Amino acid sequence: MKPGTISKLKAGAAALALTLLAAPVSAQTIKIGFLSTYSGPGAAQGDQLDKGAKLYLKLHADKLPPGVKVELIVRDDTGPNPDVAKRVAQELIVRDKVQFLTGLVWTPNAAAIAPLTKEAKVPFISMNAAGVNVLNMSPYMARVSFTLWQSCYPLGQWAAKKFKRVYTAVSDFAPGHEAEEAFTKGYKDGGGEIAGSVRIPLANPDFIPYMQRVKDAKPDAVFGFIPAGKQATAMMKAYGNLGMDKAGIKFIGPGDLTTDDELQNMGDVPLGVITVHHYSAAADRPANKAFVAAYKKEYGENLNPGFMAVGAWDAMDAIFYTIREQNGKVDPDKTMELLKEYKNPNSPRGPMSIDPETRDVINPEYLREVRKAGGRLANVEIETITTAIKDPFKEFNKKK
Ligand code: PHB
């Protein structure tokens, strides 16, 4: 031992004791870095995350161990902008010293922050970003939202029994490509014929020329995926304006197409649209009714929560679970172990859990039709396709 080490140790111990004595008993605050989209064309989606997360926090403060509080540190990623997301996540980790990261509408942003979560060992829970490969990029990432394979593969299987020829039209980014691949596999395996495929730019799309191309091919149905929200409304309007419904072309897709928060802005065009998804605000499960009532009470009677608000709500529930189980002293590795065993039988979507092998969500999936209920459009669940689907892409590609 070097001379002076003991006295340094003693001084260190005295300083530590002072810190402990000085610390107020209830001063344990866990910092959660929350990245969402508050500006640009994706702000409506970011708003859903914000509303779902904050509602959960407001209603569950008493679900933390005594003396433990959480602080949400909110940052704008400005849309699908990986560079901004990376910079902001870096600030949250280095400057704010957050113990959790969560949020994120966009897959490209999740991919950009993955290496940071790994280097800094900060657990990230995706509230939406759904890209199938993102979780492979860091062992400190888990997801409570969905993958496009979970909805689009079973929709493809269903469509094969109904339509001879389907045209696919998707946004040109990773989740769009995954929606196209998943639908095409389910549909072709069931004997369907793809009439054509088109990929639409993610930024500022004008849907008319793309939907015209679909119409000209005279398919029985068009399968569409675009980011939920305003783009879904624009695509739906193009479908209506071109008279595709009147031409007998059915519109089908994952629930992103007819999200509950946007449905009322689409006129009557979506009536009869068939989707597969894990969440509908119209579902009459008691947990969902309570969630929708709380959401409306907080944010206004005319506002419906969409699936992104539910993703945010469930992510906060998963985070609270890991904090409770560790009695407020969170360790990143222990947090990840706990996330792998997280289960919620009473999510607004129905039962959900995390697959311990992949850290991805296991979801229910429902077949839904847009109908009028109480004078308003609703995604009416007509069949439960499954109560627990693991991401089909990972299941198909499991190492033997
Ligand atoms: C994504 O970027 O992962 C994403 C965005 C919007 C959606 C679905 C997925 O509606």
Boltz pocket constraint, residues with backbone or C-beta under 6 A from the ligand:
constraints:
  - pocket:
      binder: B
      contacts: [[A, 105], [A, 106], [A, 107], [A, 108], [A, 128], [A, 129], [A, 130], [A, 131], [A, 175], [A, 226], [A, 227], [A, 228], [A, 256]]
      max_distance: 6.0
